[in-house]
C-alpha cells in the first residue's frame, strides 16, 4: 500500500462566513441565514478537499468557533477572563474561565462529522480537543462547592463521550488536538504540568479498548495562529518522550517547520513503539510558500530513514486556521499545499516501491 497521508483539520473560512458570524454575534443576522452559510462553506470545502486527491479529508472545521472551544461555545457558566496564550508575534488568545459547576459540553464533535459525511465521497476524519486543554478552564483559586477533582471527573467523562460519539459515526479516525503539550514545557520546565496533561489524557484513553485506540490519534504542534507559534522555541526533545506515552495508535507530529528535522526524527525513532503510526508533518501551514511535490517527496524519504515504512505517514504541521477568524492564509493556498502533500507523498511511495 502507498504511504498514507492525512490532513490535520482546519481550512480558512470564506470571508463571507466570517463576516456573517460577526453579524450574527451583533444580532444583525438570523440563525437560519448563518446555518445556510455554514452549510455552503462545508459543502464547498469538502468538494475542494476531494479535488486535491486527498484520500482522507475533514470538513475544514468551518462551523467550529475554534478547534479548542467548540464544546463549550455558548455555555452560561463561563467568564471571558481565563488563561492568556501568547504568540511569538505578540498577539494573544484567551481561554474562558469556568465560574461554577457542573462542567458539561454544550456540543460534541460527532455533529460536525455527521454533517460532513452528507457530502463526502471519501473517508472523513474528525478532530476533537484534548481533555488537558479544557482542564485549563478551571481557575487556580478554585470554585466554591465544586472541587478540582470533581471537575476532572466531569471533564474526563465528557471527553470520553466526545471521542466515543464520533467513533460511533464511522470516521476514518478521531484525532485529539494536543497543541498545549510543547507550551506546557515552556510554562513549566520541571514538566509537572506536562506530566499532568499526559496522565489526564490517558485517564480518558484508558476507557477505550485497545482496538478502539487504534482508531484514535494525537496531534502536536507549537501552535499556528495568524502565521505565528506559541512554543516553537521549546526543545522538541523535552516533549516527545512524554508524548509517546499517550495510549493512541496514531501520532501527527509537526516537523516541516523544524530547523533540525533529522534530530527530531532521531528522537522519534528512539521513542516510538511497534504498532504506532507516525504521520510526520511535511507541509508548513504558516509559510505562505507552496511546497513543490518534489520537496514533499524528499521530506518523506528523509523520514523513511528513521521510521519503518509500515509505520510511516505524512500530514500537515497544523491546521490552516485553528481559530475561526484567522485569515492569514487563503483558502486557495491551503488547498494548493494539500495537493502538493498528496502528490509528494505519492512520489515518495513510488521511490520507495510501496
C-alpha angles and dihedrals in degrees: 000000000000120000107280119241129193139172123238101229131264129080122189111269121240113265088239090059095046091051091047092053089053091049091049090052091055093047096251097113132054124239089238092057092046092050090052090053091048089052092049092049093048093049093047092046093052093047092051092043091054091047089063089065092242109160090208124039142173133212088254089245088269094157097041117099086213138336089255107040105041094105094053103034108131098014113148096216095068133097123201097233102085132128116325119223114205122208127208094252091056101258121121142208121206128209120213123251124236110238102184142358158292101061115218135163114246092204137010129221095243089078090064091046094050090050093050095048090061088072106025123101095183134050117300124206124201127217121210130184119252123252088234092060092051091046086074089072092076110091121238091233090058131229121272111246093007115081125207091245091052088051092050092051090052091045094050091050092049094045090051090050091050092055096038094050090051093047089053091058092062106249124173084248142316120253123204112212108223102169091142092070098088091037089057090061090050092052094042117022090185086071094225090126092047092049090049090052092050092048092047094051091047090053085061095043094048088068089070129074121250089253092052091049091058085068093051127080140177129226124208131185137142092255127275117214127143089350092302137103134216103209112015088122090067115099107251088216088070092060110032101069089055094042092060090058088073110108099235134115099226134049123194107197127187107232113139093081095047116114094218107032095167092058090052091046089053090055091048090051090054095046106037119095130212113278095031116117113219116204106193120204111248098164125065107211095191093055110084092209113101109229118234116241088241090057090053090048091055093049091052091047089050091053090048089065088067107026123057111248090238088063101037128106137153132232144153119281092241142336116292096234113012091170116056097233097050109119098162090114123044124232089241093056092047093054092044089055092048091050089051090052092052094047094043093050089050089052090051091049090054092047090051092042094234 
